[in-house]
Amino acid sequence: NAKIASDAAIATTKLGTGAILQVKQTIMSGNGTSTTGAFPIEAGLSVSITPTSTSNKILATLDCCVSIDADNWCLAGIRRDSTDIGRQRTSPRVGGNPLQLIPVTITILDSPSSVSSLTYKAMFGGHVSGATATFNYRPDHGASTTGYSAITVMEIAG
């Protein structure tokens, strides 16, 4: 009954600052997408969360795999709605082969000051135009060499 559930629930005000209030995650295990541009694009991996207070923070983590078919670096990052909130670049050149699938992890503590729905998105790209940067798979192997990527958000009591 609703009264019992209400009495048994822990009020978020009693949890205190730093408590994890909610967790959301989206996982991608197949082929992602690619770009030949020099600017980051959205990778097709996103997760939405609606904070319960404007004083709460969102801990956003992107665990992904990227690659590029040139001797250059590529990047991965996190975008909140239309705002880039963090990027990490990496060079996949290993042993003379620029086509390695490189794992990247980015964690950002965001202060959105919002109680509206927020969408956190994975983004990626290459450093130079013309080179093919890929998200979640190697450009020379396509579907036979895919990664495993996840974007996770946690609401943290402020």
C-alpha positions as CSV (number, residue, x, y, z in Angstrom):
1,N,0.0,0.0,0.0
2,A,1.1,3.6,-0.7
3,K,1.3,4.5,3.0
4,I,3.7,1.7,3.8
5,A,5.9,2.5,0.8
6,S,5.9,6.2,1.8
7,D,6.8,5.4,5.4
8,A,9.6,3.0,4.3
9,A,11.2,5.4,1.8
10,I,14.2,7.4,2.9
11,A,13.7,11.1,2.3
12,T,16.4,12.6,0.1
13,T,16.8,15.4,2.6
14,K,18.1,12.8,5.2
15,L,20.7,11.4,2.9
16,G,23.0,14.4,3.1
17,T,25.4,16.2,0.7
18,G,27.2,13.8,-1.6
19,A,24.6,11.1,-1.6
20,I,23.9,9.4,-4.9
21,L,20.2,10.1,-5.7
22,Q,19.8,8.5,-9.1
23,V,21.8,6.7,-11.7
24,K,21.1,6.4,-15.5
25,Q,23.2,4.6,-18.1
26,T,23.1,3.8,-21.8
27,I,25.4,1.1,-23.4
28,M,26.5,0.7,-27.0
29,S,28.0,-2.6,-28.0
30,G,27.8,-2.5,-31.8
31,N,29.2,-0.3,-34.5
32,G,29.1,3.4,-33.7
33,T,29.6,6.1,-36.3
34,S,32.4,7.9,-38.2
35,T,33.4,11.3,-39.3
36,T,36.0,12.8,-41.7
37,G,35.6,16.3,-40.3
38,A,38.0,18.1,-38.0
39,F,35.3,19.0,-35.5
40,P,33.7,16.7,-32.9
41,I,30.2,15.3,-33.7
42,E,27.7,13.4,-31.5
43,A,28.4,9.7,-31.5
44,G,24.8,8.4,-31.1
45,L,25.3,7.5,-27.5
46,S,23.3,9.5,-24.9
47,V,21.5,9.4,-21.6
48,S,18.9,11.7,-20.0
49,I,18.4,12.6,-16.4
50,T,16.2,15.1,-14.5
51,P,17.8,16.5,-11.4
52,T,15.6,16.9,-8.3
53,S,17.2,20.2,-7.1
54,T,19.1,23.0,-8.7
55,S,21.8,22.6,-6.1
56,N,22.6,19.0,-7.1
57,K,25.4,18.0,-9.3
58,I,25.6,15.4,-12.1
59,L,28.7,13.1,-12.2
60,A,28.9,12.1,-15.9
61,T,31.3,9.4,-17.1
62,L,32.0,8.3,-20.7
63,D,33.8,5.0,-21.2
64,C,34.3,4.5,-25.0
65,C,36.6,3.4,-27.8
66,V,37.8,5.6,-30.6
67,S,40.1,5.2,-33.6
68,I,41.4,7.1,-36.6
69,D,42.9,5.9,-39.9
70,A,45.7,8.5,-39.9
71,D,48.9,9.2,-37.9
72,N,47.2,11.8,-35.8
73,W,45.1,12.1,-32.6
74,C,41.4,11.8,-32.1
75,L,39.2,12.9,-29.2
76,A,36.2,11.9,-27.2
77,G,34.1,14.1,-25.0
78,I,30.8,14.7,-23.2
79,R,28.2,17.3,-24.2
80,R,25.3,18.4,-22.0
81,D,22.4,19.3,-24.4
82,S,24.3,21.7,-26.7
83,T,27.2,22.5,-24.4
84,D,30.6,20.7,-24.5
85,I,31.6,20.1,-20.9
86,G,34.8,18.1,-21.4
87,R,37.1,16.4,-23.9
88,Q,40.0,14.0,-23.9
89,R,42.3,13.4,-26.8
90,T,44.4,10.3,-27.5
91,S,46.7,9.1,-30.2
92,P,45.9,5.6,-31.4
93,R,49.3,5.1,-33.1
94,V,50.6,1.9,-31.6
95,G,53.5,-0.1,-33.1
96,G,53.2,1.8,-36.4
97,N,49.5,1.0,-36.9
98,P,47.2,4.1,-36.5
99,L,44.1,1.9,-36.7
100,Q,44.1,0.7,-33.1
101,L,40.9,0.8,-31.0
102,I,41.8,3.0,-28.1
103,P,39.8,3.0,-24.8
104,V,39.0,6.5,-23.4
105,T,37.4,7.4,-20.1
106,I,36.2,10.9,-19.2
107,T,34.6,11.8,-15.9
108,I,33.1,15.3,-15.2
109,L,31.4,16.7,-12.2
110,D,28.8,19.0,-13.8
111,S,26.8,21.8,-12.0
112,P,23.8,22.4,-14.3
113,S,21.7,24.3,-11.8
114,S,18.6,22.8,-13.4
115,V,15.5,20.7,-12.6
116,S,14.7,20.2,-16.3
117,S,15.6,17.1,-18.2
118,L,19.2,17.1,-19.3
119,T,20.7,14.9,-22.1
120,Y,24.4,14.0,-21.8
121,K,25.9,12.8,-25.2
122,A,29.1,11.2,-26.3
123,M,31.0,13.1,-28.9
124,F,34.2,12.3,-30.9
125,G,36.2,13.5,-33.8
126,G,39.6,13.6,-35.5
127,H,42.2,16.4,-35.5
128,V,42.4,16.8,-39.2
129,S,39.9,16.9,-42.1
130,G,39.9,13.9,-44.4
131,A,41.0,11.3,-41.8
132,T,38.3,8.9,-40.8
133,A,37.7,9.0,-37.0
134,T,35.4,6.2,-35.7
135,F,33.5,5.7,-32.5
136,N,33.2,2.1,-31.1
137,Y,34.9,0.3,-34.0
138,R,38.1,0.2,-36.1
139,P,37.7,1.9,-39.5
140,D,39.6,-1.0,-41.2
141,H,37.5,-3.8,-39.7
142,G,34.0,-2.4,-39.4
143,A,31.6,-4.7,-37.6
144,S,34.3,-7.4,-36.9
145,T,36.1,-5.2,-34.4
146,T,33.6,-3.3,-32.2
147,G,34.1,-1.8,-28.8
148,Y,31.9,-1.5,-25.8
149,S,30.9,2.1,-24.8
150,A,28.8,3.4,-22.0
151,I,27.7,6.8,-20.8
152,T,26.6,7.0,-17.1
153,V,25.2,9.9,-15.1
154,M,24.6,10.1,-11.4
155,E,22.8,12.8,-9.5
156,I,24.7,13.9,-6.5
157,A,23.0,15.7,-3.6
158,G,24.4,19.3,-3.3
